[in-house]
Amino acid sequence: MDYLFDFLGENWWQGIGAILAVAALIVAIRQNKKKRLSYQVLYSEPLVDISNQVKNDLKITYKDHVVDQLNILTIKIINNGGVSIRQTDFENMIELKIENAKTIISYGFSDTYPSNLNTLINHNNGRLS
């Protein structure tokens, strides 16, 4: 048993431990140098949801559109990779398809980073791109 403690107590084991720690750090840094885009739903709640009992008796409009359900959806698109994503990296525009949306009446950007980021929204049949 003393041989095992003597063997593990040698200084060269500390060198191997340091090499393994540096190798783990290099692997972690390389993994973070990927381009990765994700999204996060920050808020998704109905503002107006008319029940079937009063649907025929009540008329609500938003921007001159009659609505029976009005929702707010806030989505954050994030570059969570370790490398900048350039416009040339995309073959097509980013497209958001909003499920169960009869009509998208209003949409826009609340904030962009960096502030000079060009933003453009095309609206087509319940899809934003």
Backbone as CSV, one residue per row, in Angstrom:
resi,resn,N_x,N_y,N_z,CA_x,CA_y,CA_z,C_x,C_y,C_z
1,MET,0.818,-1.190,0.000,0.000,0.000,0.000,0.865,1.259,0.000
2,ASP,2.036,1.171,0.670,2.935,2.316,0.691,3.460,2.628,-0.699
3,TYR,3.605,1.577,-1.518,4.080,1.799,-2.885,3.093,2.653,-3.670
4,LEU,1.795,2.415,-3.456,0.768,3.182,-4.161,0.832,4.655,-3.768
5,PHE,0.965,4.942,-2.487,1.052,6.334,-2.034,2.338,6.991,-2.527
6,ASP,3.413,6.245,-2.540,4.672,6.782,-3.066,4.548,7.081,-4.556
7,PHE,3.887,6.152,-5.275,3.709,6.322,-6.721,2.858,7.556,-7.024
8,LEU,1.733,7.705,-6.318,0.838,8.844,-6.552,1.411,10.153,-6.018
9,GLY,2.346,10.080,-5.113,2.951,11.279,-4.542,4.077,11.856,-5.380
10,GLU,4.425,11.216,-6.458,5.496,11.706,-7.324,5.103,13.034,-7.969
11,ASN,6.076,13.867,-8.245,5.842,15.197,-8.829,5.313,15.135,-10.257
12,TRP,5.649,14.118,-10.989,5.206,14.058,-12.384,3.696,13.900,-12.484
13,TRP,3.018,13.371,-11.443,1.548,13.306,-11.453,0.952,14.709,-11.466
14,GLN,1.597,15.636,-10.783,1.124,17.023,-10.794,1.232,17.605,-12.200
15,GLY,2.279,17.254,-12.912,2.442,17.702,-14.294,1.349,17.162,-15.192
16,ILE,1.011,15.889,-15.019,-0.071,15.294,-15.818,-1.396,15.974,-15.492
17,GLY,-1.632,16.277,-14.214,-2.860,16.978,-13.823,-2.952,18.354,-14.461
18,ALA,-1.826,19.068,-14.507,-1.807,20.394,-15.133,-2.054,20.292,-16.632
19,ILE,-1.462,19.292,-17.282,-1.668,19.097,-18.726,-3.129,18.787,-19.014
20,LEU,-3.753,17.937,-18.211,-5.172,17.612,-18.407,-6.061,18.841,-18.191
21,ALA,-5.715,19.682,-17.221,-6.495,20.898,-16.977,-6.399,21.850,-18.167
22,VAL,-5.210,22.014,-18.725,-5.028,22.875,-19.898,-5.769,22.298,-21.099
23,ALA,-5.715,20.984,-21.282,-6.430,20.349,-22.397,-7.933,20.565,-22.263
24,ALA,-8.474,20.450,-21.059,-9.909,20.682,-20.845,-10.273,22.129,-21.153
25,LEU,-9.420,23.057,-20.799,-9.659,24.474,-21.088,-9.647,24.741,-22.590
26,ILE,-8.726,24.142,-23.308,-8.656,24.313,-24.767,-9.906,23.754,-25.433
27,VAL,-10.353,22.599,-25.002,-11.574,22.004,-25.565,-12.771,22.911,-25.304
28,ALA,-12.888,23.463,-24.112,-14.011,24.350,-23.781,-13.995,25.609,-24.641
29,ILE,-12.829,26.177,-24.871,-12.726,27.387,-25.697,-13.087,27.075,-27.143
30,ARG,-12.627,25.965,-27.665,-12.948,25.603,-29.054,-14.432,25.328,-29.249
31,GLN,-15.076,24.744,-28.278,-16.505,24.470,-28.397,-17.316,25.756,-28.415
32,ASN,-16.830,26.797,-27.795,-17.557,28.063,-27.754,-17.327,28.894,-29.011
33,LYS,-16.492,28.466,-29.931,-16.231,29.209,-31.161,-17.123,28.730,-32.291
34,LYS,-18.357,28.377,-31.964,-19.317,27.948,-32.972,-20.348,29.041,-33.168
35,LYS,-20.897,29.094,-34.373,-21.989,30.015,-34.653,-23.279,29.325,-34.235
36,ARG,-24.016,29.988,-33.378,-25.243,29.376,-32.866,-26.270,30.480,-32.629
37,LEU,-27.454,30.280,-33.161,-28.548,31.235,-33.025,-29.709,30.529,-32.341
38,SER,-30.282,31.162,-31.346,-31.419,30.561,-30.653,-32.458,31.640,-30.372
39,TYR,-33.584,31.208,-29.849,-34.618,32.173,-29.491,-35.165,31.848,-28.115
40,GLN,-35.762,32.861,-27.522,-36.358,32.706,-26.212,-37.685,33.452,-26.215
41,VAL,-38.760,32.785,-25.814,-40.060,33.443,-25.698,-40.077,34.152,-24.351
42,LEU,-40.071,35.491,-24.399,-40.054,36.271,-23.173,-41.454,36.470,-22.605
43,TYR,-42.433,36.612,-23.502,-43.794,36.902,-23.056,-44.770,36.377,-24.092
44,SER,-45.766,35.664,-23.644,-46.800,35.160,-24.535,-48.093,35.035,-23.738
45,GLU,-48.923,36.053,-23.833,-50.163,36.082,-23.064,-51.271,36.721,-23.884
46,PRO,-52.508,36.296,-23.662,-53.626,36.963,-24.328,-53.944,38.300,-23.659
47,LEU,-54.186,39.321,-24.474,-54.684,40.595,-23.963,-56.200,40.571,-23.910
48,VAL,-56.786,40.021,-24.964,-58.239,39.915,-25.057,-58.569,38.516,-25.543
49,ASP,-59.465,37.863,-24.852,-59.945,36.552,-25.266,-61.437,36.515,-24.976
50,ILE,-62.232,36.668,-26.004,-63.675,36.774,-25.845,-64.271,35.372,-25.766
51,SER,-65.048,35.135,-24.738,-65.663,33.816,-24.569,-66.780,33.617,-25.584
52,ASN,-67.122,32.372,-25.822,-68.174,32.037,-26.788,-69.528,32.604,-26.388
53,GLN,-69.750,32.823,-25.101,-71.037,33.313,-24.621,-71.337,34.724,-25.113
54,VAL,-70.333,35.565,-25.216,-70.564,36.960,-25.623,-69.960,37.285,-26.983
55,LYS,-69.431,36.309,-27.665,-68.746,36.548,-28.935,-69.642,37.258,-29.949
56,ASN,-70.907,36.896,-30.023,-71.817,37.512,-30.993,-72.302,38.886,-30.550
57,ASP,-72.217,39.189,-29.255,-72.727,40.455,-28.735,-71.648,41.521,-28.590
58,LEU,-70.392,41.142,-28.645,-69.300,42.069,-28.381,-68.403,42.180,-29.606
59,LYS,-68.021,43.412,-29.918,-67.140,43.648,-31.058,-65.951,44.476,-30.569
60,ILE,-64.748,43.924,-30.731,-63.528,44.626,-30.335,-62.667,44.792,-31.575
61,THR,-62.131,46.005,-31.738,-61.251,46.263,-32.882,-59.870,46.680,-32.386
62,TYR,-58.884,46.320,-33.177,-57.511,46.744,-32.945,-56.947,47.153,-34.292
63,LYS,-56.542,48.413,-34.388,-56.034,48.969,-35.649,-56.994,48.670,-36.802
64,ASP,-58.261,48.945,-36.561,-59.340,48.782,-37.541,-59.575,47.332,-37.960
65,HIS,-59.115,46.366,-37.197,-59.386,44.943,-37.442,-60.249,44.415,-36.303
66,VAL,-61.327,43.736,-36.643,-62.159,43.103,-35.621,-61.420,41.867,-35.113
67,VAL,-61.305,41.761,-33.782,-60.575,40.640,-33.189,-61.453,39.937,-32.169
68,ASP,-61.331,38.631,-32.077,-61.978,37.891,-30.998,-60.943,37.362,-30.012
69,GLN,-59.680,37.445,-30.396,-58.591,37.095,-29.494,-57.397,37.956,-29.875
70,LEU,-56.779,38.569,-28.877,-55.639,39.453,-29.114,-54.525,39.037,-28.162
71,ASN,-53.391,38.665,-28.720,-52.258,38.183,-27.919,-51.046,39.073,-28.117
72,ILE,-50.210,39.097,-27.103,-48.893,39.729,-27.208,-47.857,38.615,-27.126
73,LEU,-46.904,38.650,-28.046,-45.832,37.663,-28.078,-44.519,38.422,-28.211
74,THR,-43.625,38.224,-27.266,-42.311,38.857,-27.307,-41.261,37.760,-27.395
75,ILE,-40.462,37.824,-28.459,-39.432,36.814,-28.710,-38.076,37.501,-28.757
76,LYS,-37.099,36.890,-28.133,-35.729,37.397,-28.167,-34.893,36.425,-28.987
77,ILE,-34.246,36.932,-30.022,-33.350,36.114,-30.843,-31.927,36.410,-30.386
78,ILE,-31.189,35.347,-30.086,-29.905,35.481,-29.412,-28.808,34.760,-30.189
79,ASN,-27.671,35.413,-30.342,-26.467,34.738,-30.815,-25.775,34.205,-29.569
80,ASN,-25.979,32.933,-29.258,-25.366,32.373,-28.063,-24.141,31.523,-28.386
81,GLY,-23.591,31.726,-29.569,-22.319,31.104,-29.912,-21.192,32.045,-29.536
82,GLY,-19.998,31.625,-29.746,-18.850,32.439,-29.387,-18.289,33.242,-30.544
83,VAL,-18.980,33.235,-31.701,-18.484,33.899,-32.903,-19.595,34.781,-33.461
84,SER,-19.224,35.922,-34.006,-20.208,36.804,-34.630,-20.836,36.121,-35.838
85,ILE,-22.124,36.380,-36.033,-22.835,35.854,-37.191,-23.047,37.009,-38.155
86,ARG,-22.601,36.833,-39.373,-22.701,37.889,-40.384,-23.882,37.616,-41.305
87,GLN,-24.312,38.651,-41.991,-25.440,38.523,-42.911,-25.136,37.504,-44.002
88,THR,-23.893,37.413,-44.419,-23.510,36.477,-45.479,-23.555,35.019,-45.014
89,ASP,-23.670,34.789,-43.701,-23.765,33.426,-43.177,-25.134,32.798,-43.419
90,PHE,-26.118,33.605,-43.799,-27.472,33.108,-43.998,-27.768,32.939,-45.476
91,GLU,-28.328,31.799,-45.826,-28.797,31.596,-47.192,-30.133,32.292,-47.386
92,ASN,-30.965,32.293,-46.352,-32.275,32.932,-46.372,-32.420,33.788,-45.121
93,MET,-33.470,34.601,-45.117,-33.766,35.395,-43.934,-34.282,34.472,-42.828
94,ILE,-34.147,34.901,-41.596,-34.726,34.163,-40.476,-36.242,34.265,-40.599
95,GLU,-36.923,33.141,-40.440,-38.379,33.136,-40.573,-39.005,32.630,-39.285
96,LEU,-40.007,33.363,-38.811,-40.765,32.962,-37.638,-42.165,32.594,-38.085
97,LYS,-42.583,31.397,-37.774,-43.950,30.983,-38.064,-44.688,30.927,-36.738
98,ILE,-45.711,31.741,-36.614,-46.477,31.822,-35.382,-47.648,30.847,-35.496
99,GLU,-47.591,29.760,-34.749,-48.641,28.741,-34.795,-49.943,29.295,-34.229
100,ASN,-51.050,28.852,-34.777,-52.392,29.206,-34.320,-52.687,30.697,-34.406
101,ALA,-51.981,31.421,-35.236,-52.249,32.850,-35.418,-53.110,33.014,-36.658
102,LYS,-54.319,33.534,-36.467,-55.186,33.778,-37.617,-54.628,34.923,-38.449
103,THR,-54.285,36.001,-37.767,-53.768,37.184,-38.445,-52.738,37.854,-37.551
104,ILE,-51.664,38.308,-38.149,-50.693,39.124,-37.425,-50.965,40.564,-37.830
105,ILE,-51.417,41.361,-36.874,-51.817,42.733,-37.174,-50.656,43.698,-36.991
106,SER,-49.885,43.511,-35.946,-48.822,44.458,-35.629,-47.569,43.690,-35.224
107,TYR,-46.422,44.214,-35.603,-45.150,43.580,-35.275,-44.060,44.630,-35.344
108,GLY,-42.949,44.375,-34.710,-41.850,45.326,-34.748,-40.700,44.873,-33.879
109,PHE,-39.659,45.690,-33.860,-38.474,45.439,-33.051,-38.488,46.389,-31.870
110,SER,-38.164,45.877,-30.702,-38.084,46.750,-29.539,-36.646,47.162,-29.255
111,ASP,-35.684,46.318,-29.616,-34.293,46.630,-29.318,-33.401,45.757,-30.188
112,THR,-32.287,46.297,-30.612,-31.297,45.517,-31.349,-29.915,45.789,-30.766
113,TYR,-29.078,44.787,-30.819,-27.697,44.942,-30.397,-26.814,44.198,-31.384
114,PRO,-25.851,44.831,-31.977,-25.498,46.239,-31.841,-26.574,47.144,-32.431
115,SER,-26.556,48.400,-32.035,-27.629,49.323,-32.408,-27.685,49.587,-33.911
116,ASN,-26.605,49.379,-34.636,-26.602,49.610,-36.088,-27.015,48.368,-36.881
117,LEU,-27.532,47.359,-36.216,-27.974,46.132,-36.876,-29.161,46.437,-37.777
118,ASN,-29.046,46.069,-39.048,-30.141,46.305,-39.989,-31.245,45.289,-39.741
119,THR,-32.458,45.786,-39.562,-33.601,44.911,-39.322,-34.692,45.221,-40.329
120,LEU,-35.303,44.177,-40.825,-36.368,44.294,-41.813,-37.338,43.156,-41.566
121,ILE,-38.625,43.478,-41.597,-39.634,42.437,-41.390,-40.514,42.354,-42.620
122,ASN,-40.654,41.151,-43.143,-41.630,40.862,-44.192,-42.748,40.048,-43.561
123,HIS,-43.981,40.384,-43.901,-45.137,39.695,-43.332,-45.859,38.961,-44.444
124,ASN,-46.090,37.652,-44.239,-46.743,36.854,-45.265,-47.495,35.692,-44.618
125,ASN,-48.814,35.767,-44.582,-49.678,34.663,-44.127,-49.255,34.054,-42.789
126,GLY,-49.181,34.859,-41.763,-48.846,34.334,-40.441,-47.381,34.038,-40.241
127,ARG,-46.545,34.469,-41.153,-45.101,34.263,-41.032,-44.403,35.612,-41.063
128,LEU,-43.386,35.716,-40.263,-42.541,36.903,-40.261,-41.149,36.468,-40.662
129,SER,-40.540,37.208,-41.571,-39.164,36.888,-41.957,-38.397,38.171,-42.154
